[in-house]
Amino acid sequence: MATRPEFEFVKTEACRDPRVGNCPEVATNVLGVVALRDSANPLHVLELSTADWAVLSAAVKAGEYDLTD
């Protein structure tokens, strides 16, 4: 079984406020990998290639995943 790299996760500035509950956390310290996790469930980590991260972040910025009522 392969060993998971030691990710160094960070939160956005808004999520550093202790009154905020769970927040997404991102790690970019491992070459070629972007890791994501939910601060409320830190054992589940999603690993993306940097290319896939670029596609995902562009789609989010473009509003492709905006929630509507």
Phi and psi restraints in degrees (range 20) as a CNS / XPLOR table:
assign (resid 1 and name C) (resid 2 and name N)
       (resid 2 and name CA) (resid 2 and name C) 1.0 -73.2 20.0 2
assign (resid 2 and name N) (resid 2 and name CA)
       (resid 2 and name C) (resid 3 and name N) 1.0 145.4 20.0 2
assign (resid 2 and name C) (resid 3 and name N)
       (resid 3 and name CA) (resid 3 and name C) 1.0 -84.3 20.0 2
assign (resid 3 and name N) (resid 3 and name CA)
       (resid 3 and name C) (resid 4 and name N) 1.0 134.1 20.0 2
assign (resid 3 and name C) (resid 4 and name N)
       (resid 4 and name CA) (resid 4 and name C) 1.0 -72.0 20.0 2
assign (resid 4 and name N) (resid 4 and name CA)
       (resid 4 and name C) (resid 5 and name N) 1.0 137.2 20.0 2
assign (resid 4 and name C) (resid 5 and name N)
       (resid 5 and name CA) (resid 5 and name C) 1.0 -63.6 20.0 2
assign (resid 5 and name N) (resid 5 and name CA)
       (resid 5 and name C) (resid 6 and name N) 1.0 159.4 20.0 2
assign (resid 5 and name C) (resid 6 and name N)
       (resid 6 and name CA) (resid 6 and name C) 1.0 -85.7 20.0 2
assign (resid 6 and name N) (resid 6 and name CA)
       (resid 6 and name C) (resid 7 and name N) 1.0 97.8 20.0 2
assign (resid 6 and name C) (resid 7 and name N)
       (resid 7 and name CA) (resid 7 and name C) 1.0 -81.0 20.0 2
assign (resid 7 and name N) (resid 7 and name CA)
       (resid 7 and name C) (resid 8 and name N) 1.0 144.9 20.0 2
assign (resid 7 and name C) (resid 8 and name N)
       (resid 8 and name CA) (resid 8 and name C) 1.0 -111.1 20.0 2
assign (resid 8 and name N) (resid 8 and name CA)
       (resid 8 and name C) (resid 9 and name N) 1.0 95.5 20.0 2
assign (resid 8 and name C) (resid 9 and name N)
       (resid 9 and name CA) (resid 9 and name C) 1.0 -81.1 20.0 2
assign (resid 9 and name N) (resid 9 and name CA)
       (resid 9 and name C) (resid 10 and name N) 1.0 144.2 20.0 2
assign (resid 9 and name C) (resid 10 and name N)
       (resid 10 and name CA) (resid 10 and name C) 1.0 -131.0 20.0 2
assign (resid 10 and name N) (resid 10 and name CA)
       (resid 10 and name C) (resid 11 and name N) 1.0 157.2 20.0 2
assign (resid 10 and name C) (resid 11 and name N)
       (resid 11 and name CA) (resid 11 and name C) 1.0 -112.0 20.0 2
assign (resid 11 and name N) (resid 11 and name CA)
       (resid 11 and name C) (resid 12 and name N) 1.0 161.2 20.0 2
assign (resid 11 and name C) (resid 12 and name N)
       (resid 12 and name CA) (resid 12 and name C) 1.0 -68.3 20.0 2
assign (resid 12 and name N) (resid 12 and name CA)
       (resid 12 and name C) (resid 13 and name N) 1.0 162.1 20.0 2
assign (resid 12 and name C) (resid 13 and name N)
       (resid 13 and name CA) (resid 13 and name C) 1.0 -55.7 20.0 2
assign (resid 13 and name N) (resid 13 and name CA)
       (resid 13 and name C) (resid 14 and name N) 1.0 -42.4 20.0 2
assign (resid 13 and name C) (resid 14 and name N)
       (resid 14 and name CA) (resid 14 and name C) 1.0 -61.5 20.0 2
assign (resid 14 and name N) (resid 14 and name CA)
       (resid 14 and name C) (resid 15 and name N) 1.0 -30.6 20.0 2
assign (resid 14 and name C) (resid 15 and name N)
       (resid 15 and name CA) (resid 15 and name C) 1.0 -85.6 20.0 2
assign (resid 15 and name N) (resid 15 and name CA)
       (resid 15 and name C) (resid 16 and name N) 1.0 -3.7 20.0 2
assign (resid 15 and name C) (resid 16 and name N)
       (resid 16 and name CA) (resid 16 and name C) 1.0 -81.8 20.0 2
assign (resid 16 and name N) (resid 16 and name CA)
       (resid 16 and name C) (resid 17 and name N) 1.0 -7.1 20.0 2
assign (resid 16 and name C) (resid 17 and name N)
       (resid 17 and name CA) (resid 17 and name C) 1.0 -75.8 20.0 2
assign (resid 17 and name N) (resid 17 and name CA)
       (resid 17 and name C) (resid 18 and name N) 1.0 124.4 20.0 2
assign (resid 17 and name C) (resid 18 and name N)
       (resid 18 and name CA) (resid 18 and name C) 1.0 -63.6 20.0 2
assign (resid 18 and name N) (resid 18 and name CA)
       (resid 18 and name C) (resid 19 and name N) 1.0 -14.6 20.0 2
assign (resid 18 and name C) (resid 19 and name N)
       (resid 19 and name CA) (resid 19 and name C) 1.0 -78.8 20.0 2
assign (resid 19 and name N) (resid 19 and name CA)
       (resid 19 and name C) (resid 20 and name N) 1.0 -14.5 20.0 2
assign (resid 19 and name C) (resid 20 and name N)
       (resid 20 and name CA) (resid 20 and name C) 1.0 -84.9 20.0 2
assign (resid 20 and name N) (resid 20 and name CA)
       (resid 20 and name C) (resid 21 and name N) 1.0 135.8 20.0 2
assign (resid 20 and name C) (resid 21 and name N)
       (resid 21 and name CA) (resid 21 and name C) 1.0 -76.8 20.0 2
assign (resid 21 and name N) (resid 21 and name CA)
       (resid 21 and name C) (resid 22 and name N) 1.0 -127.4 20.0 2
assign (resid 21 and name C) (resid 22 and name N)
       (resid 22 and name CA) (resid 22 and name C) 1.0 -72.0 20.0 2
assign (resid 22 and name N) (resid 22 and name CA)
       (resid 22 and name C) (resid 23 and name N) 1.0 144.9 20.0 2
assign (resid 22 and name C) (resid 23 and name N)
       (resid 23 and name CA) (resid 23 and name C) 1.0 -141.6 20.0 2
assign (resid 23 and name N) (resid 23 and name CA)
       (resid 23 and name C) (resid 24 and name N) 1.0 154.1 20.0 2
assign (resid 23 and name C) (resid 24 and name N)
       (resid 24 and name CA) (resid 24 and name C) 1.0 -71.8 20.0 2
assign (resid 24 and name N) (resid 24 and name CA)
       (resid 24 and name C) (resid 25 and name N) 1.0 144.5 20.0 2
assign (resid 24 and name C) (resid 25 and name N)
       (resid 25 and name CA) (resid 25 and name C) 1.0 -125.5 20.0 2
assign (resid 25 and name N) (resid 25 and name CA)
       (resid 25 and name C) (resid 26 and name N) 1.0 144.3 20.0 2
assign (resid 25 and name C) (resid 26 and name N)
       (resid 26 and name CA) (resid 26 and name C) 1.0 -128.1 20.0 2
assign (resid 26 and name N) (resid 26 and name CA)
       (resid 26 and name C) (resid 27 and name N) 1.0 140.9 20.0 2
assign (resid 26 and name C) (resid 27 and name N)
       (resid 27 and name CA) (resid 27 and name C) 1.0 -124.7 20.0 2
assign (resid 27 and name N) (resid 27 and name CA)
       (resid 27 and name C) (resid 28 and name N) 1.0 130.6 20.0 2
assign (resid 27 and name C) (resid 28 and name N)
       (resid 28 and name CA) (resid 28 and name C) 1.0 -126.5 20.0 2
assign (resid 28 and name N) (resid 28 and name CA)
       (resid 28 and name C) (resid 29 and name N) 1.0 17.5 20.0 2
assign (resid 28 and name C) (resid 29 and name N)
       (resid 29 and name CA) (resid 29 and name C) 1.0 -83.3 20.0 2
assign (resid 29 and name N) (resid 29 and name CA)
       (resid 29 and name C) (resid 30 and name N) 1.0 -7.2 20.0 2
assign (resid 29 and name C) (resid 30 and name N)
       (resid 30 and name CA) (resid 30 and name C) 1.0 -102.9 20.0 2
assign (resid 30 and name N) (resid 30 and name CA)
       (resid 30 and name C) (resid 31 and name N) 1.0 121.4 20.0 2
assign (resid 30 and name C) (resid 31 and name N)
       (resid 31 and name CA) (resid 31 and name C) 1.0 -53.6 20.0 2
assign (resid 31 and name N) (resid 31 and name CA)
       (resid 31 and name C) (resid 32 and name N) 1.0 126.4 20.0 2
assign (resid 31 and name C) (resid 32 and name N)
       (resid 32 and name CA) (resid 32 and name C) 1.0 81.9 20.0 2
assign (resid 32 and name N) (resid 32 and name CA)
       (resid 32 and name C) (resid 33 and name N) 1.0 1.7 20.0 2
assign (resid 32 and name C) (resid 33 and name N)
       (resid 33 and name CA) (resid 33 and name C) 1.0 -131.2 20.0 2
assign (resid 33 and name N) (resid 33 and name CA)
       (resid 33 and name C) (resid 34 and name N) 1.0 138.0 20.0 2
assign (resid 33 and name C) (resid 34 and name N)
       (resid 34 and name CA) (resid 34 and name C) 1.0 -117.7 20.0 2
assign (resid 34 and name N) (resid 34 and name CA)
       (resid 34 and name C) (resid 35 and name N) 1.0 124.6 20.0 2
assign (resid 34 and name C) (resid 35 and name N)
       (resid 35 and name CA) (resid 35 and name C) 1.0 -109.2 20.0 2
assign (resid 35 and name N) (resid 35 and name CA)
       (resid 35 and name C) (resid 36 and name N) 1.0 139.9 20.0 2
assign (resid 35 and name C) (resid 36 and name N)
       (resid 36 and name CA) (resid 36 and name C) 1.0 -124.7 20.0 2
assign (resid 36 and name N) (resid 36 and name CA)
       (resid 36 and name C) (resid 37 and name N) 1.0 146.8 20.0 2
assign (resid 36 and name C) (resid 37 and name N)
       (resid 37 and name CA) (resid 37 and name C) 1.0 -156.3 20.0 2
assign (resid 37 and name N) (resid 37 and name CA)
       (resid 37 and name C) (resid 38 and name N) 1.0 163.7 20.0 2
assign (resid 37 and name C) (resid 38 and name N)
       (resid 38 and name CA) (resid 38 and name C) 1.0 -97.2 20.0 2
assign (resid 38 and name N) (resid 38 and name CA)
       (resid 38 and name C) (resid 39 and name N) 1.0 128.9 20.0 2
assign (resid 38 and name C) (resid 39 and name N)
       (resid 39 and name CA) (resid 39 and name C) 1.0 -60.5 20.0 2
assign (resid 39 and name N) (resid 39 and name CA)
       (resid 39 and name C) (resid 40 and name N) 1.0 -24.6 20.0 2
assign (resid 39 and name C) (resid 40 and name N)
       (resid 40 and name CA) (resid 40 and name C) 1.0 -79.8 20.0 2
assign (resid 40 and name N) (resid 40 and name CA)
       (resid 40 and name C) (resid 41 and name N) 1.0 -13.8 20.0 2
assign (resid 40 and name C) (resid 41 and name N)
       (resid 41 and name CA) (resid 41 and name C) 1.0 -141.2 20.0 2
assign (resid 41 and name N) (resid 41 and name CA)
       (resid 41 and name C) (resid 42 and name N) 1.0 64.2 20.0 2
assign (resid 41 and name C) (resid 42 and name N)
       (resid 42 and name CA) (resid 42 and name C) 1.0 -69.6 20.0 2
assign (resid 42 and name N) (resid 42 and name CA)
       (resid 42 and name C) (resid 43 and name N) 1.0 -10.3 20.0 2
assign (resid 42 and name C) (resid 43 and name N)
       (resid 43 and name CA) (resid 43 and name C) 1.0 -78.9 20.0 2
assign (resid 43 and name N) (resid 43 and name CA)
       (resid 43 and name C) (resid 44 and name N) 1.0 -19.9 20.0 2
assign (resid 43 and name C) (resid 44 and name N)
       (resid 44 and name CA) (resid 44 and name C) 1.0 -94.9 20.0 2
assign (resid 44 and name N) (resid 44 and name CA)
       (resid 44 and name C) (resid 45 and name N) 1.0 110.8 20.0 2
assign (resid 44 and name C) (resid 45 and name N)
       (resid 45 and name CA) (resid 45 and name C) 1.0 -117.8 20.0 2
assign (resid 45 and name N) (resid 45 and name CA)
       (resid 45 and name C) (resid 46 and name N) 1.0 131.6 20.0 2
assign (resid 45 and name C) (resid 46 and name N)
       (resid 46 and name CA) (resid 46 and name C) 1.0 -102.8 20.0 2
assign (resid 46 and name N) (resid 46 and name CA)
       (resid 46 and name C) (resid 47 and name N) 1.0 126.0 20.0 2
assign (resid 46 and name C) (resid 47 and name N)
       (resid 47 and name CA) (resid 47 and name C) 1.0 -108.3 20.0 2
assign (resid 47 and name N) (resid 47 and name CA)
       (resid 47 and name C) (resid 48 and name N) 1.0 128.9 20.0 2
assign (resid 47 and name C) (resid 48 and name N)
       (resid 48 and name CA) (resid 48 and name C) 1.0 -121.1 20.0 2
assign (resid 48 and name N) (resid 48 and name CA)
       (resid 48 and name C) (resid 49 and name N) 1.0 152.3 20.0 2
assign (resid 48 and name C) (resid 49 and name N)
       (resid 49 and name CA) (resid 49 and name C) 1.0 -71.7 20.0 2
assign (resid 49 and name N) (resid 49 and name CA)
       (resid 49 and name C) (resid 50 and name N) 1.0 160.9 20.0 2
assign (resid 49 and name C) (resid 50 and name N)
       (resid 50 and name CA) (resid 50 and name C) 1.0 -63.5 20.0 2
assign (resid 50 and name N) (resid 50 and name CA)
       (resid 50 and name C) (resid 51 and name N) 1.0 -31.9 20.0 2
assign (resid 50 and name C) (resid 51 and name N)
       (resid 51 and name CA) (resid 51 and name C) 1.0 -66.8 20.0 2
assign (resid 51 and name N) (resid 51 and name CA)
       (resid 51 and name C) (resid 52 and name N) 1.0 -44.2 20.0 2
assign (resid 51 and name C) (resid 52 and name N)
       (resid 52 and name CA) (resid 52 and name C) 1.0 -65.6 20.0 2
assign (resid 52 and name N) (resid 52 and name CA)
       (resid 52 and name C) (resid 53 and name N) 1.0 -37.0 20.0 2
assign (resid 52 and name C) (resid 53 and name N)
       (resid 53 and name CA) (resid 53 and name C) 1.0 -61.4 20.0 2
assign (resid 53 and name N) (resid 53 and name CA)
       (resid 53 and name C) (resid 54 and name N) 1.0 -42.1 20.0 2
assign (resid 53 and name C) (resid 54 and name N)
       (resid 54 and name CA) (resid 54 and name C) 1.0 -61.7 20.0 2
assign (resid 54 and name N) (resid 54 and name CA)
       (resid 54 and name C) (resid 55 and name N) 1.0 -41.7 20.0 2
assign (resid 54 and name C) (resid 55 and name N)
       (resid 55 and name CA) (resid 55 and name C) 1.0 -65.8 20.0 2
assign (resid 55 and name N) (resid 55 and name CA)
       (resid 55 and name C) (resid 56 and name N) 1.0 -46.0 20.0 2
assign (resid 55 and name C) (resid 56 and name N)
       (resid 56 and name CA) (resid 56 and name C) 1.0 -63.0 20.0 2
assign (resid 56 and name N) (resid 56 and name CA)
       (resid 56 and name C) (resid 57 and name N) 1.0 -48.2 20.0 2
assign (resid 56 and name C) (resid 57 and name N)
       (resid 57 and name CA) (resid 57 and name C) 1.0 -66.1 20.0 2
assign (resid 57 and name N) (resid 57 and name CA)
       (resid 57 and name C) (resid 58 and name N) 1.0 -34.3 20.0 2
assign (resid 57 and name C) (resid 58 and name N)
       (resid 58 and name CA) (resid 58 and name C) 1.0 -65.0 20.0 2
assign (resid 58 and name N) (resid 58 and name CA)
       (resid 58 and name C) (resid 59 and name N) 1.0 -40.2 20.0 2
assign (resid 58 and name C) (resid 59 and name N)
       (resid 59 and name CA) (resid 59 and name C) 1.0 -66.3 20.0 2
assign (resid 59 and name N) (resid 59 and name CA)
       (resid 59 and name C) (resid 60 and name N) 1.0 -40.5 20.0 2
assign (resid 59 and name C) (resid 60 and name N)
       (resid 60 and name CA) (resid 60 and name C) 1.0 -63.8 20.0 2
assign (resid 60 and name N) (resid 60 and name CA)
       (resid 60 and name C) (resid 61 and name N) 1.0 -46.9 20.0 2
assign (resid 60 and name C) (resid 61 and name N)
       (resid 61 and name CA) (resid 61 and name C) 1.0 -60.8 20.0 2
assign (resid 61 and name N) (resid 61 and name CA)
       (resid 61 and name C) (resid 62 and name N) 1.0 -32.0 20.0 2
assign (resid 61 and name C) (resid 62 and name N)
       (resid 62 and name CA) (resid 62 and name C) 1.0 -80.8 20.0 2
assign (resid 62 and name N) (resid 62 and name CA)
       (resid 62 and name C) (resid 63 and name N) 1.0 -4.7 20.0 2
assign (resid 62 and name C) (resid 63 and name N)
       (resid 63 and name CA) (resid 63 and name C) 1.0 86.3 20.0 2
assign (resid 63 and name N) (resid 63 and name CA)
       (resid 63 and name C) (resid 64 and name N) 1.0 12.3 20.0 2
assign (resid 63 and name C) (resid 64 and name N)
       (resid 64 and name CA) (resid 64 and name C) 1.0 -65.3 20.0 2
assign (resid 64 and name N) (resid 64 and name CA)
       (resid 64 and name C) (resid 65 and name N) 1.0 -21.0 20.0 2
assign (resid 64 and name C) (resid 65 and name N)
       (resid 65 and name CA) (resid 65 and name C) 1.0 -114.2 20.0 2
assign (resid 65 and name N) (resid 65 and name CA)
       (resid 65 and name C) (resid 66 and name N) 1.0 15.7 20.0 2
assign (resid 65 and name C) (resid 66 and name N)
       (resid 66 and name CA) (resid 66 and name C) 1.0 -63.3 20.0 2
assign (resid 66 and name N) (resid 66 and name CA)
       (resid 66 and name C) (resid 67 and name N) 1.0 139.0 20.0 2
assign (resid 66 and name C) (resid 67 and name N)
       (resid 67 and name CA) (resid 67 and name C) 1.0 -89.4 20.0 2
assign (resid 67 and name N) (resid 67 and name CA)
       (resid 67 and name C) (resid 68 and name N) 1.0 137.8 20.0 2
assign (resid 67 and name C) (resid 68 and name N)
       (resid 68 and name CA) (resid 68 and name C) 1.0 -124.1 20.0 2
assign (resid 68 and name N) (resid 68 and name CA)
       (resid 68 and name C) (resid 69 and name N) 1.0 153.9 20.0 2
